[in-house]
Amino acid sequence: MNSFAISCVLVMLPLLIAGCHSNDDDSNEPDAEAGLSTETTGESDGDTQLTGNEISAIAGLWDYSELAPQDGEEDVAYLLIESDGSSDNAGLFTVADYDQDAAGNGGNCYYTLSLPLTPLGENQYRLDLPASDPVEERIMTMTKNGNVLTISYLDEEDQNANGETTDIFTKDHAELTGIDTAFEPCAMRH
């Protein structure tokens, strides 16, 4: 998961203090019980030109996985961008981090975080971050080209700890299809 997703999940972990149930499956792959498979889309759907003024321009399920920086293990994660149901001018940016991957070693479940997303026009979107985050919002450039979503944003929090707050993070995410987005949540500890 990229630095932003990691920081979002880490910010929410104290609130979650969660543990996951186990289905006694030693596999490191998401399965149907958890609501996911790993099928990806094939060919590009063309060069559809979208305005970037609405959530539908970037809506979809995206592969948000990456190698964990501490050990190089794959951290399986998904990004779901969708309308919040009120209009195409308001959306949700949901990260689902699979806990039974090599980086998580937990249960067959997902830690999820949904944040408000607002289109600003010209491929710019405002992501409202949790109150516990040192930055209230993040302005991101998101462009969809065929079945790839490119996300770029300014490293205002110095997430890569290089002493610079002017770095631009950019990452491409492949679109996923045929996947159930009813992510099985990890059980809360009491």
C-alpha positions as CSV (number, residue, x, y, z in Angstrom):
1,M,0.0,0.0,0.0
2,N,1.4,3.4,-0.7
3,S,2.6,5.8,1.9
4,F,-0.7,7.7,2.0
5,A,-2.8,4.5,2.5
6,I,-0.4,3.3,5.2
7,S,-0.7,6.6,7.0
8,C,-4.5,6.5,6.7
9,V,-4.6,2.9,8.1
10,L,-2.1,3.8,10.8
11,V,-4.1,6.9,11.8
12,M,-7.2,4.7,12.2
13,L,-5.6,1.8,14.0
14,P,-5.8,3.3,17.4
15,L,-9.5,3.8,16.8
16,L,-9.9,0.4,15.5
17,I,-7.7,-1.6,18.0
18,A,-8.9,-4.5,15.9
19,G,-8.1,-8.1,15.5
20,C,-9.3,-10.4,12.8
21,H,-11.1,-13.7,12.9
22,S,-9.5,-16.6,11.3
23,N,-11.0,-19.1,8.9
24,D,-8.1,-21.5,9.4
25,D,-7.0,-20.8,5.8
26,D,-3.2,-20.6,5.7
27,S,-3.3,-19.2,2.2
28,N,-2.0,-15.7,1.6
29,E,-4.5,-15.0,-1.1
30,P,-7.9,-13.3,-0.7
31,D,-10.7,-15.8,-1.2
32,A,-14.4,-15.7,-2.0
33,E,-15.4,-15.8,1.7
34,A,-13.6,-12.5,2.2
35,G,-15.3,-11.1,-0.8
36,L,-12.3,-10.8,-3.2
37,S,-10.4,-12.5,-6.0
38,T,-7.4,-11.3,-7.9
39,E,-8.8,-11.2,-11.4
40,T,-7.7,-8.0,-13.3
41,T,-9.1,-6.5,-16.5
42,G,-7.7,-7.2,-19.8
43,E,-7.4,-4.8,-22.7
44,S,-7.8,-1.0,-22.3
45,D,-11.3,0.2,-22.9
46,G,-10.0,3.0,-25.2
47,D,-9.1,6.6,-24.8
48,T,-12.3,7.8,-23.3
49,Q,-11.9,11.5,-22.5
50,L,-13.3,12.4,-19.1
51,T,-13.6,15.8,-17.7
52,G,-12.4,15.2,-14.1
53,N,-15.3,17.2,-12.8
54,E,-17.2,14.3,-11.4
55,I,-16.6,11.2,-9.4
56,S,-17.7,9.0,-12.3
57,A,-14.5,10.0,-14.1
58,I,-12.4,8.0,-11.7
59,A,-14.9,5.6,-10.2
60,G,-14.0,1.9,-9.9
61,L,-12.0,-0.6,-8.0
62,W,-8.3,-0.2,-8.2
63,D,-5.3,-2.4,-7.2
64,Y,-3.7,-0.4,-4.3
65,S,-1.2,-3.1,-3.3
66,E,2.5,-2.5,-2.9
67,L,5.6,-4.0,-1.2
68,A,5.8,-3.2,2.5
69,P,8.8,-0.9,3.1
70,Q,10.0,-2.6,6.3
71,D,10.3,-6.2,4.8
72,G,9.5,-6.1,1.1
73,E,6.5,-8.4,1.6
74,E,3.4,-7.8,-0.6
75,D,0.8,-5.7,1.2
76,V,-2.5,-6.5,-0.7
77,A,-4.9,-3.5,-0.7
78,Y,-7.7,-2.2,-2.8
79,L,-9.0,1.3,-3.5
80,L,-12.7,1.7,-4.2
81,I,-13.8,5.1,-5.5
82,E,-17.6,5.6,-5.8
83,S,-20.3,8.2,-5.5
84,D,-21.6,8.7,-2.0
85,G,-25.1,8.4,-3.4
86,S,-26.0,12.1,-3.0
87,S,-24.7,13.3,-6.4
88,D,-21.8,12.8,-8.8
89,N,-20.1,15.8,-7.0
90,A,-19.5,13.8,-3.8
91,G,-17.7,10.6,-3.4
92,L,-16.0,8.1,-1.2
93,F,-12.3,7.1,-1.3
94,T,-12.2,3.7,0.5
95,V,-9.0,1.8,1.1
96,A,-9.4,-1.9,2.0
97,D,-6.2,-3.5,3.4
98,Y,-6.2,-7.3,3.3
99,D,-5.0,-8.7,6.7
100,Q,-4.1,-12.2,5.6
101,D,-1.4,-11.2,3.1
102,A,2.4,-11.6,3.7
103,A,2.6,-8.2,5.2
104,G,-0.4,-8.6,7.6
105,N,-0.3,-12.2,8.6
106,G,-3.7,-11.9,10.2
107,G,-7.2,-13.1,9.5
108,N,-9.1,-13.4,6.3
109,C,-10.6,-9.9,6.6
110,Y,-10.0,-6.3,5.7
111,Y,-9.2,-3.1,7.5
112,T,-11.1,-0.4,5.7
113,L,-11.1,3.4,5.8
114,S,-13.6,5.5,3.8
115,L,-13.0,9.2,3.4
116,P,-15.0,12.0,1.6
117,L,-13.8,12.8,-1.9
118,T,-14.8,16.0,-3.7
119,P,-14.1,16.8,-7.4
120,L,-12.6,20.2,-7.9
121,G,-12.4,20.1,-11.7
122,E,-9.5,19.6,-14.2
123,N,-8.7,16.2,-12.6
124,Q,-8.2,17.7,-9.1
125,Y,-9.9,16.1,-6.1
126,R,-10.0,17.0,-2.5
127,L,-9.7,14.1,0.0
128,D,-10.9,15.1,3.5
129,L,-8.5,13.3,6.0
130,P,-9.4,12.2,9.5
131,A,-9.3,14.8,12.3
132,S,-6.3,13.0,13.8
133,D,-4.2,13.6,10.7
134,P,-1.8,16.6,10.8
135,V,-3.2,17.8,7.4
136,E,-7.0,18.4,7.1
137,E,-7.2,17.6,3.4
138,R,-5.1,16.5,0.5
139,I,-5.5,17.8,-3.0
140,M,-4.8,15.0,-5.5
141,T,-4.6,14.8,-9.2
142,M,-6.3,11.7,-10.5
143,T,-6.5,10.7,-14.1
144,K,-8.0,7.6,-15.7
145,N,-6.5,6.4,-18.9
146,G,-8.1,3.1,-20.1
147,N,-7.9,0.8,-17.1
148,V,-5.2,2.7,-15.2
149,L,-5.8,5.3,-12.5
150,T,-2.8,7.6,-11.9
151,I,-2.8,9.4,-8.5
152,S,-0.4,12.3,-7.7
153,Y,-0.2,14.5,-4.6
154,L,2.2,16.7,-2.7
155,D,4.1,15.2,0.3
156,E,3.1,18.0,2.7
157,E,3.7,15.7,5.7
158,D,7.2,14.5,4.7
159,Q,5.9,10.9,4.6
160,N,9.1,9.6,3.1
161,A,11.1,11.3,5.9
162,N,13.6,13.0,3.6
163,G,13.2,16.5,5.1
164,E,11.3,17.8,2.0
165,T,7.7,18.7,1.9
166,T,7.7,19.5,-1.9
167,D,8.0,16.0,-3.2
168,I,5.2,14.8,-5.5
169,F,4.1,11.2,-5.0
170,T,2.7,9.5,-8.2
171,K,1.5,6.0,-8.6
172,D,-0.4,4.0,-11.2
173,H,-3.2,1.6,-10.1
174,A,-4.7,-1.1,-12.3
175,E,-8.4,-1.4,-12.6
176,L,-9.9,-4.6,-11.2
177,T,-13.2,-6.2,-12.4
178,G,-15.3,-9.1,-11.3
179,I,-14.5,-8.6,-7.7
180,D,-17.1,-8.4,-4.8
181,T,-16.5,-5.2,-2.9
182,A,-18.3,-6.4,0.2
183,F,-15.0,-6.4,2.1
184,E,-15.2,-8.7,5.2
185,P,-14.3,-6.4,8.1
186,C,-11.9,-7.5,10.7
187,A,-13.5,-8.1,14.1
188,M,-13.1,-5.4,16.7
189,R,-11.4,-6.2,20.0
190,H,-13.3,-5.4,23.1
